[in-house]
Amino acid sequence: MDLYGKVSSGLGRAHVFMAQPHYQEQFKQVLKVSAWPGTLNLDMDKSSLANYRNLRILSGLEEGEFSQHTEKFRIKGFERDGKSFGGATAFPAKISADGKYWIACAILIPDLTRHTETAEVISGSFLRESLPCEDGEKLEIRLN
């Protein structure tokens, strides 16, 4: 399953969650390395919305029939110092700006999210530098 989207800036809050040791241990199972403490947001192209919705259905966030099954990992939430950190579903993938150079990543769909057309991508590297890419650039994600 391939998805296409344009890089967009988020709210800059993902690092608070991504840096948590409880999450990082689980991200290592998905990525085989620690995740960069942040996410790359991709606003899905209209042609990719059905596939992205499929991932949201597989995550349990939407009702419906899923058209394709893909590997997924459950990221368990936890509580620390009276603050709740929610769970998520991660879908292993690889990402590219040019279709030739690919970097291992995962689409992370938090249980509590407002994003219905924006994918949050995690990786072991800072994707804006590694790919490289900037806001507005089109990227491709290929799920494993």
Stockholm file with secondary structure:
# STOCKHOLM 1.0

chainA/1-144         MDLYGKVSSGLGRAHVFMAQPHYQEQFKQVLKVSAWPGTLNLDMDKSSLANYRNLRILSGLEEGEFSQHTEKFRIKGFERDGKSFGGATAFPAKISADGKYWIACAILIPDLTRHTETAEVISGSFLRESLPCEDGEKLEIRLN
#=GR chainA/1-144 SS CEEEEEEECCCSCHHHHHTCHHHHHHHHHHHSSCCCSSCEEEEECGGGHHHHHHHHHHHTSSCSCCSCCCCCEEECCEEETTEEECCEEEEEEEEESSSSSCEEEEEEEESSCCCSSEEEEEESSCHHHHTTCCTTCEEEEEEC
#=GC SS_cons         CEEEEEEECCCSCHHHHHTCHHHHHHHHHHHSSCCCSSCEEEEECGGGHHHHHHHHHHHTSSCSCCSCCCCCEEECCEEETTEEECCEEEEEEEEESSSSSCEEEEEEEESSCCCSSEEEEEESSCHHHHTTCCTTCEEEEEEC
//
